[in-house]
Amino acid sequence: MSFIDVAKTDDIPAGQMKGVNKNGKDILLTNIGGKYYAIGGKCTHVGGDLSKGKLNGNIVTCPRHGSKFDVTTGQQIGGPAKQNEPAYAVKTEGNIIKIDI
């Protein structure tokens, strides 16, 4: 695995999310109960920015057409999107969040 630095833990409080772009990929980072997750940051329907959507528990809703994704797995669970988001392995080292992309 090739993990790269994407954010600091202080950047994403519990129950919050943040969009980043690394290696040309839009990534949505979330903090669910103190554990960090990373999925694709653009909706698989028509490319809405998921970081501008609403996070309710572990479900993010796309601000464009309402597609819903589980931020812990990338699984599409509702709305017009028909594809899952890619999910990325995440680890923390000190206060640095790293993902494998």
HELIX and SHEET records of a PDB file:
HELIX    1   1 THR A    9  ASP A   11  5                                   3    
HELIX    2   2 LEU A   50  LYS A   52  5                                   3    
SHEET    1   A 3 PHE A   3  LYS A   8  0                                        
SHEET    2   A 3 ILE A  96  ASP A 100 -1                                        
SHEET    3   A 3 VAL A  90  GLU A  93 -1                                        
SHEET    1   B 4 MET A  17  LYS A  22  0                                        
SHEET    2   B 4 LYS A  25  ILE A  32 -1                                        
SHEET    3   B 4 LYS A  35  GLY A  40 -1                                        
SHEET    4   B 4 ALA A  87  TYR A  88 -1                                        
SHEET    1   C 4 LYS A  54  ASN A  56  0                                        
SHEET    2   C 4 ILE A  59  THR A  61 -1                                        
SHEET    3   C 4 LYS A  68  ASP A  70 -1                                        
SHEET    4   C 4 GLN A  76  GLY A  78 -1                                        
END                                                                             
